[in-house]
């Protein structure tokens, strides 16, 4: 809450009477945040956080990194807390949250940032992470060798390969 005090005077024209009064207003902080102490005499009031850049939905291949960024203005210092599916992520307290290596279990996870200061709190929009399965990688480990045969004779070629995921079928 912020308290604003001012002095004003009123003049009444019929009797030319001048009255002086003092008025104090109590103003709740914007953004539904914590109560803020009144500003020091002559000091500007603290400004609550305002999200200026929302985190964006993101799609990455499994095993790749992912990061979300939020930007905010307001009276410093601003505190950041990232959440995954509505739960605080321990240690995720900067404007950018990064996942070093994504997994298929991360797909559909919803991330958002809560930014706060002494004047209030602002919560970003949700950003959804989509993790796609990486295409299998085929690696040939033994190349076939050249062969010379007579016309009408059979030739045999040998090749060996591995596949990073799934089943390797030879036709």
C-alpha positions in Angstrom: 0.0 0.0 0.0 1.1 3.5 -0.7 0.1 6.5 1.3 -0.2 9.8 -0.5 -0.7 13.0 1.6 -1.3 16.5 0.3 -2.6 19.9 1.6 -5.1 21.9 -0.3 -7.3 25.0 0.2 -10.8 25.7 -0.8 -12.3 29.1 -1.3 -16.0 29.6 -1.1 -17.2 32.6 -3.2 -20.3 33.7 -1.3 -18.6 34.6 1.9 -15.0 34.6 0.6 -14.0 32.1 3.2 -10.9 30.1 2.7 -10.5 26.8 4.4 -7.4 24.7 4.5 -7.4 20.9 4.8 -5.1 17.9 4.7 -6.0 14.7 2.9 -4.3 11.3 3.0 -5.1 8.6 0.5 -4.2 5.0 0.8 -3.6 3.4 -2.6 -3.3 -0.4 -3.0 -0.3 -1.5 -5.1 -1.0 -2.5 -8.7 -0.5 -6.1 -9.8 -1.9 -7.8 -6.7 1.6 -7.9 -5.1 3.0 -7.4 -1.6 2.3 -4.2 0.3 5.0 -1.6 -0.3 6.1 0.9 2.4 5.2 4.5 1.7 7.9 6.4 -0.2 10.3 8.6 1.7 9.4 12.3 1.7 10.1 13.6 -1.8 11.1 10.1 -3.2 9.2 8.7 -6.2 6.9 5.8 -5.5 8.3 2.3 -6.3 6.9 0.9 -9.6 5.7 -2.7 -9.7 7.0 -5.1 -12.3 5.6 -4.9 -15.8 6.3 -7.7 -18.2 7.6 -6.2 -21.5 8.6 -9.4 -23.3 6.7 -12.6 -22.8 8.3 -16.0 -23.1 7.4 -17.8 -26.3 6.3 -21.4 -27.1 9.3 -23.5 -28.2 9.8 -26.7 -30.2 13.1 -28.6 -30.1 14.3 -32.0 -30.9 14.9 -34.4 -28.1 18.4 -34.1 -26.6 18.7 -30.5 -27.7 18.8 -27.4 -25.3 15.8 -25.1 -24.8 15.6 -21.7 -23.2 12.8 -19.2 -22.3 13.3 -15.5 -21.7 11.2 -12.8 -20.1 11.9 -9.1 -19.8 10.3 -6.7 -17.3 10.5 -3.1 -16.1 9.9 -1.7 -12.6 11.8 -0.4 -9.6 15.0 -2.4 -9.0 15.8 -4.9 -7.8 13.6 -7.2 -9.8 13.4 -10.8 -8.6 12.7 -13.6 -11.1 11.3 -17.1 -10.4 10.5 -19.6 -13.2 7.8 -22.2 -12.8 7.2 -25.4 -14.6 3.5 -26.5 -14.7 2.8 -24.0 -11.9 5.6 -25.2 -9.5 8.7 -23.1 -8.7 11.9 -24.4 -10.3 14.7 -24.4 -7.7 17.6 -22.1 -8.7 15.7 -20.7 -11.8 15.9 -17.0 -10.7 17.2 -15.0 -13.7 15.4 -13.5 -16.7 16.3 -16.6 -18.8 15.6 -20.2 -17.9 17.6 -22.9 -19.8 17.2 -26.6 -20.1 20.6 -28.1 -21.1 19.2 -31.3 -22.6 15.5 -31.9 -23.3 13.8 -35.3 -23.2 10.5 -36.5 -24.6 9.1 -36.3 -21.1 9.5 -32.5 -21.3 6.9 -32.2 -24.2 3.8 -30.3 -23.1 5.5 -28.7 -20.1 4.3 -25.2 -19.4 6.8 -22.6 -18.3 6.2 -19.1 -16.9 8.1 -16.4 -14.9 7.0 -14.6 -11.8 8.7 -11.2 -11.5 8.5 -9.3 -8.2 9.9 -6.3 -6.3 8.9 -4.3 -3.2 5.9 -2.8 -5.1 4.3 -5.9 -6.5 4.4 -9.0 -8.6 3.7 -9.8 -12.3 3.3 -13.2 -13.9 4.2 -13.8 -17.5 2.1 -15.7 -20.0 2.6 -19.4 -20.3 5.0 -20.8 -22.8 4.7 -24.5 -23.9 7.7 -26.7 -24.7 7.2 -29.3 -27.5 9.9 -31.9 -27.8 10.1 -34.0 -30.9 11.8 -37.3 -31.3 15.0 -36.9 -33.2 15.2 -38.9 -36.5 17.2 -42.1 -36.2 20.8 -41.8 -37.3 22.1 -44.6 -39.5 25.8 -45.2 -39.3 27.6 -47.6 -41.7 30.3 -49.4 -39.8 31.6 -51.7 -42.6 31.5 -50.6 -46.2 31.2 -53.4 -48.9 34.4 -54.3 -50.7 34.9 -54.3 -54.5 34.5 -57.8 -56.1 35.4 -59.1 -59.5 33.4 -62.1 -60.8 32.9 -63.9 -64.1 29.7 -63.3 -66.1 26.8 -65.3 -64.7 28.6 -65.9 -61.4 27.3 -64.7 -58.0 28.9 -61.9 -56.0 28.5 -61.5 -52.2 28.8 -58.1 -50.6 28.9 -57.5 -46.8 27.9 -54.3 -45.1 27.4 -53.5 -41.4 25.4 -50.6 -39.9 24.0 -49.4 -36.6 20.9 -47.3 -35.9 20.7 -44.8 -33.1 17.1 -45.8 -32.2 14.5 -48.2 -33.4 15.1 -51.3 -35.6 17.4 -51.5 -38.6 15.7 -53.5 -41.4 17.7 -54.7 -44.4 16.0 -55.4 -47.8 
